Amino acid sequence: MLRSVQARVLGAADEAAVRDLLALDPVGTCMLAGRIETHGTAVATLGAPLWGLWSGSRLDAVCLAGANLIPFARPGAEHAAAGAFAERARRAGRRCSTIVGPASSVLPLWELLAPVWGPAREVRARQPLLAIDGPPTVPVEPRVRPVLPGELDTLLPAAVAMFTEEVGVSPTRVDGGAAYRARVAELVRAGQSLAWIEDGQVLFKADVGAVSRAACQLQGVWVAPQFRGQGIGQRGTAAVVEYARTAIAPVVSLYVNDYNRAARAAYDRVGFRQVGTYSSVLF
């Protein structure tokens, strides 16, 4: 551990510095920036501590220590940030289910935490971060639309299936799925969950899971297994892109596992291009 460099918990007075730092990579920091824009940087409103690493009067890195551990450091400060944040994380103990964010910040942090927090259930070291800031290059599926509040019970089984397939564990394993249901309901209420629902069945779904003024991030893209291989994922994703970039934020992003060649090819056809690399450590 690099004990000579220490991070501290940030507060409301640090918000301007945090915003300036995150603006260095508005797509890569979308998850953090959206939280800060909505809740500020005080622990009481943010709901979790935001650690910061300063170099004199300049903020070099931040890390949100909530249900997910989300670090971000300016170029050149990644290893100093990893040492400082790993020391705080080691003392606090693991409370997160995932470490996620730009690979340049996540991987050095995990290297220091692995002897203490490991082994992880899975380390996804290379997840291309993709973005699109114009119209999709394939036709949109007109039947994809925002899910209505009254359709929550129809959507939920598809959301659980998506989560289980993507993460490898069911979201219902803790608290019977109450927290996950609340999250899905929150996205529906906000108009950030879209689906193609026909005869009470979800054929396609996707969420705009993170939103900032500069960018938004698609999450939970899923096609029902019996309808795969028919182009539904491409047309559905195109519809979500068009909705999101016109109604939510000008740049639409997502990250995908590097080994998922079918998904990567589909996103290429939709018009996404790689702008960075994410990493995820799953517990």
C-alpha positions in Angstrom: 0.0 0.0 0.0 1.2 3.6 -0.8 0.6 5.0 2.7 2.4 8.3 1.9 -0.5 9.4 -0.3 -3.9 9.6 1.4 -7.4 10.1 0.1 -10.0 11.9 2.0 -13.8 11.9 2.0 -15.1 14.8 -0.2 -17.9 17.1 0.8 -20.2 19.8 -0.7 -17.3 22.3 -1.0 -15.5 19.9 -3.4 -18.2 19.6 -6.0 -16.8 22.1 -8.5 -13.4 20.3 -8.5 -15.1 16.9 -8.9 -17.2 18.2 -11.9 -14.0 19.6 -13.5 -12.2 16.2 -13.1 -15.1 14.1 -14.5 -15.4 16.5 -17.5 -12.0 15.1 -18.7 -13.8 12.0 -19.8 -17.6 12.6 -20.0 -18.4 9.2 -21.5 -16.2 7.2 -19.3 -17.4 8.9 -16.1 -21.1 9.0 -17.0 -22.0 6.8 -14.0 -20.2 9.1 -11.6 -21.2 12.4 -13.2 -24.9 11.6 -13.3 -24.8 10.9 -9.5 -23.0 14.1 -8.8 -25.2 16.2 -10.9 -28.3 14.8 -9.1 -27.1 14.5 -5.6 -23.9 16.6 -5.2 -20.8 15.4 -3.4 -21.9 15.5 0.2 -22.2 12.0 1.8 -25.6 12.8 3.2 -27.1 13.5 -0.3 -24.9 11.2 -2.3 -25.7 8.2 -0.1 -22.1 6.9 -0.1 -18.7 8.4 0.6 -16.8 9.9 -2.3 -13.1 9.6 -1.8 -10.8 12.2 -3.4 -7.1 12.4 -4.0 -5.5 15.8 -4.3 -2.2 17.0 -5.6 -1.8 20.4 -4.0 -4.9 22.3 -5.1 -5.7 20.0 -8.0 -8.1 17.0 -7.6 -6.4 14.1 -9.3 -8.9 11.2 -8.6 -12.2 10.2 -7.1 -13.8 6.9 -6.0 -17.4 6.4 -5.1 -17.5 3.8 -2.3 -21.1 2.6 -2.6 -22.8 -0.6 -3.8 -20.3 -0.4 -6.6 -16.8 0.9 -6.2 -16.3 3.3 -9.0 -12.8 4.9 -9.4 -11.6 7.5 -11.9 -8.2 9.2 -12.1 -6.8 11.7 -14.4 -4.1 10.4 -16.8 -0.8 9.9 -15.0 -2.4 9.7 -11.5 -3.9 6.2 -11.8 -1.3 4.4 -9.7 -1.1 7.0 -6.9 -4.9 6.9 -6.8 -4.9 3.1 -6.7 -2.6 3.1 -3.6 -4.7 5.8 -1.8 -8.1 4.2 -2.6 -6.9 0.7 -1.8 -5.8 1.8 1.6 -9.2 3.3 2.4 -11.0 0.3 0.9 -8.8 -2.1 2.9 -9.6 -0.3 6.2 -13.3 0.0 5.4 -13.7 -3.6 4.3 -15.5 -4.8 1.2 -19.1 -3.6 1.0 -19.5 -3.4 -2.8 -20.6 -6.1 -5.2 -18.5 -4.8 -8.1 -15.6 -2.6 -8.9 -16.3 -0.9 -12.2 -15.1 1.9 -14.4 -12.3 2.9 -16.8 -9.7 0.0 -16.9 -6.9 2.4 -16.3 -8.3 3.2 -12.8 -9.9 -0.2 -12.0 -7.1 -2.6 -12.7 -4.3 -0.9 -10.6 -6.8 -0.7 -7.7 -7.8 -4.3 -8.0 -4.1 -5.4 -8.1 -3.7 -3.9 -4.7 -7.0 -5.1 -3.3 -6.9 -8.6 -4.6 -4.7 -10.0 -1.8 -7.2 -8.6 0.7 -10.5 -8.8 -1.0 -9.8 -11.7 -3.4 -10.5 -14.0 -5.0 -13.1 -12.2 -7.1 -15.9 -14.3 -8.7 -14.9 -12.9 -12.1 -12.6 -10.3 -13.5 -13.6 -8.8 -16.8 -10.4 -6.9 -17.6 -11.2 -5.6 -21.1 -14.7 -4.3 -21.8 -14.8 -2.0 -24.8 -16.5 1.3 -24.0 -18.6 2.3 -27.1 -20.4 5.5 -28.0 -22.6 7.0 -30.7 -23.5 10.7 -31.1 -25.6 10.6 -34.2 -28.5 8.6 -35.8 -28.1 4.8 -35.7 -27.0 3.2 -39.0 -29.7 0.4 -39.0 -33.5 0.8 -39.0 -35.1 1.3 -35.6 -37.7 -1.1 -34.3 -40.9 1.0 -34.0 -42.4 -1.3 -31.4 -39.7 -0.5 -28.8 -41.0 2.1 -26.4 -40.8 3.2 -22.8 -42.3 0.7 -20.4 -45.4 1.8 -18.6 -45.6 1.6 -14.8 -48.5 -0.9 -15.1 -46.2 -3.2 -17.1 -43.6 -3.6 -14.3 -44.7 -7.2 -13.5 -44.4 -8.1 -17.2 -40.9 -6.6 -17.5 -39.5 -7.9 -14.3 -39.0 -11.6 -15.3 -37.1 -10.4 -18.4 -35.0 -8.1 -16.3 -34.1 -10.9 -13.8 -33.2 -13.2 -16.7 -31.0 -10.5 -18.2 -29.2 -9.8 -15.0 -28.7 -13.5 -14.2 -27.3 -14.2 -17.7 -25.0 -11.2 -17.7 -23.7 -11.2 -14.1 -23.9 -14.9 -13.4 -26.0 -14.8 -10.3 -29.7 -14.0 -9.8 -30.6 -10.5 -8.3 -33.3 -12.3 -6.3 -30.6 -14.1 -4.1 -30.5 -11.2 -1.7 -33.7 -9.9 0.0 -35.9 -11.9 -2.4 -35.2 -9.4 -5.1 -36.9 -6.5 -3.4 -34.0 -4.0 -4.0 -33.7 -5.1 -7.7 -37.5 -4.7 -8.2 -37.2 -1.2 -6.7 -34.4 -0.4 -9.1 -36.3 -1.6 -12.2 -39.4 0.3 -11.0 -37.3 3.5 -10.6 -36.0 3.2 -14.2 -39.6 2.6 -15.5 -40.9 5.7 -13.6 -38.1 7.8 -15.1 -38.8 6.7 -18.6 -35.4 5.0 -18.8 -36.5 1.4 -19.4 -37.6 0.5 -22.9 -38.9 -2.7 -24.3 -40.8 -4.4 -27.1 -43.7 -6.1 -25.4 -46.1 -8.2 -27.4 -49.0 -10.3 -26.1 -47.7 -9.9 -22.5 -44.2 -11.1 -23.5 -40.9 -9.1 -23.6 -39.1 -9.7 -26.8 -36.4 -7.0 -26.3 -35.5 -4.7 -23.4 -32.8 -2.2 -22.6 -32.3 0.4 -19.9 -30.7 3.9 -19.9 -29.0 3.0 -16.7 -26.8 6.1 -16.1 -27.5 9.6 -17.2 -25.5 12.8 -17.1 -25.9 16.0 -19.0 -23.2 15.1 -21.5 -23.8 11.4 -22.0 -26.0 8.4 -21.0 -25.1 4.7 -20.7 -27.2 1.8 -21.9 -27.4 -1.2 -19.7 -29.3 -4.4 -19.5 -29.7 -4.9 -23.3 -31.5 -8.3 -23.8 -33.3 -10.3 -26.4 -35.6 -13.2 -25.3 -33.6 -16.4 -26.2 -36.3 -17.7 -28.6 -36.1 -14.5 -30.7 -32.3 -14.3 -31.0 -30.6 -14.3 -34.4 -33.3 -12.3 -36.1 -31.8 -8.8 -35.9 -34.1 -7.8 -33.1 -31.2 -6.8 -30.9 -29.8 -4.5 -33.5 -33.1 -2.8 -34.4 -34.1 -2.6 -30.7 -30.8 -1.1 -29.7 -31.1 1.4 -32.6 -34.5 2.4 -31.3 -33.2 3.0 -27.8 -30.2 5.0 -29.2 -32.6 7.3 -31.1 -34.8 7.7 -28.1 -31.9 8.3 -25.7 -29.9 10.8 -27.8 -32.9 12.9 -28.6 -34.7 12.8 -25.2 -32.0 12.2 -22.6 -28.4 13.0 -23.6 -26.5 13.8 -26.8 -24.0 10.9 -26.5 -25.2 7.3 -25.9 -22.7 4.8 -24.6 -22.4 1.2 -23.4 -19.7 -1.3 -22.5 -19.5 -4.8 -23.6 -17.4 -7.9 -22.8 -14.6 -8.2 -25.3 -15.3 -11.9 -25.8 -18.9 -11.3 -26.8 -18.2 -11.0 -30.5 -21.8 -11.3 -31.6 -22.8 -8.3 -29.5 -19.8 -6.3 -30.6 -20.5 -6.9 -34.2 -24.2 -5.9 -33.7 -23.2 -2.7 -31.9 -20.8 -1.9 -34.8 -23.6 -2.2 -37.3 -25.8 0.1 -35.2 -23.0 2.8 -35.4 -21.2 2.5 -32.0 -17.5 3.1 -32.0 -15.0 2.3 -29.3 -13.9 5.4 -27.2 -12.3 3.6 -24.2 -12.0 0.5 -22.2 -13.8 -0.5 -19.0 -13.0 -3.2 -16.4 -15.3 -4.9 -14.0 -14.4 -7.0 -10.9 -17.4 -9.1 -9.8 -17.8 -10.5 -6.3 
